[in-house]
Amino acid sequence: MELDKMDENDWKYHGEGNKSLVVSHLQHCQVLRLLKFPSEDSAHTRQTAEQAFRHILNIVDYSKYVMKPLLGEKYVHSGEVVKLPLDFVRQLSLKVQQERPELRCDKVMDTFSGCGLCLPNLTQLPLHHLRDHRPPICVEIKLANGKWKRLSRYCPLDLFSGSKQRMYVALKNLLEEPQNNLKIFKGGELIFSCKDDAKQQPELNDLIQHLRPYFPHSNGLYNGHQPGKAVLNEFIQVICSALLSGGDSNRSGEPRKVHLSESRPLCEASPFPRDLLRNGNHGLPKDSVLAKILQVQMLDNLDIEGIYPLYKRVEQYLEEFPKERNRLQIDGPYNESFMDTVKNCPTEDDGSVEYAVGKVHQYRVAMTAKDCSIMITFAPCEEDEEHQLNLEKPRFTYSISILDLDPKPYEGIPHQYKLDTKIVNYYLRSTQAPPPSSLYKERQECTLLFHAV
């Protein structure tokens, strides 16, 4: 990237989240991630510019020294911090503003610091893989539920079960109700998603038309399915195969498995029979992307109810010894020392602040893994190419990546505790029988029945 020759017309709006906006290059396989700020805080100072640089550097270091060793070198792309010309950033902000969803415009792009994060465009595949005229398809799955406008039948427990039947149903439910959990790109262009301000779900028939050229033998009746259903069926099978793929085998040649904990709760809303839920965790191949993510999620074995008292212990200690904040790496730096604290936290609580900090750091890392996204990019390929999905026909070359791996703020733990308490209380209220006074709430009149005592 030639920073002195940056032209806003070479970039286009790609998407955005709560804290950053992403633009992609029209020619090269690159994206720029830029920070956002609330509109009322748009008048920044030089100190804020320095904080922006530190913030992005923390994201890179956390990805490089913490998440990459835990999730695997081949799945994580850390990127690099770049200092962009301010005039380019300001012109770029004006260019993409009209393409931004109205719901996201409560925040503005950072045009003061010039700091950005340069990353590979994961919706594309390297050119040497593309011998076919059909552009790559990319599926982005956001693991966290987030805020949903409509009820969804998607269940993460099904996706992580290792059972192809349950995984198929989870992905089918995502396609039927994607909301903020599913996006599909074709040649880098978004073709299927639920926009932030959309009240209607996207049209599956439009997606099927995009996918037909990739599954040509599904255009007639296939396994008893109608053509459209056959295309979606094969598309889901490709995603399942990619999520379960992994090259780690033991001496017997059978893929090693990672199983969900036996104490893991069952989903009460699951459409599957209870015996399938109890015995249907077939295990995930040890080197698969889902197994890697699950292992990091399981670093949190206390949940927020157990972490919050430890957070209070750390806070009390810092009130007495505020200078210890740097030694305990509460705000970073995210380096090998931080990683050692995460990996070597004692299993038993000895009452020390070191134990509390270790468990808090483990919780934060686990929360990152629970909120991450998976990118699966595939394209038709020749028989002699590597990294093929093991399907009868057609053949695809593919890549899998994990993104959205920002560190979760230490200061966010009280908010998570309050949110969890609110959810639990709402659940308890909604599952209890309504009090007698509410039984006739909607009626203007009622009949009283008197019984002999």
Buried (B, 14 or more C-beta within 10 A) or exposed (E): EEEEEBEBEBBBBBBBBEEBBBBBBEEEBBBBBBBBBEEEEEEBEEEBBEBBBBBBBBBBBBBBBBBBBBBBEBBBBBBEBBEBEEEBBBBBBEBBEEEBEEEBEEBBBBBBBBBBBBBBBBBBBEEEBBEBEEBBBBBBBBBEBEEEBEEBBBBBBBBBBBBBBBBBBBBBBBBBBBBBBBBBBBEBEBBBBBEBEEEEBBEBEEBBEBBBBBBEEBEEEBEEBEBBBBBBBBBBBBBBBBBBBBEEEEEEEEBBBBBBEEEEEEEEEBEBEEEBBEEBBBBBBBBBBBBBBBBBBBBBEBEBEEBBEBBBBBBEBBEEEEEBBEEBBBBBBBBEEBBEBBBEBEEEBEEEBBBBBBBBBBBBBBBBBBBBBBBBBBBBBEEEBEBBBEEEEBBBBBBBBBBBBBBBEBEEBEEBBEEBEEEEEEEEEEEEEEEEEEEEEEEEEEEEEEEEE
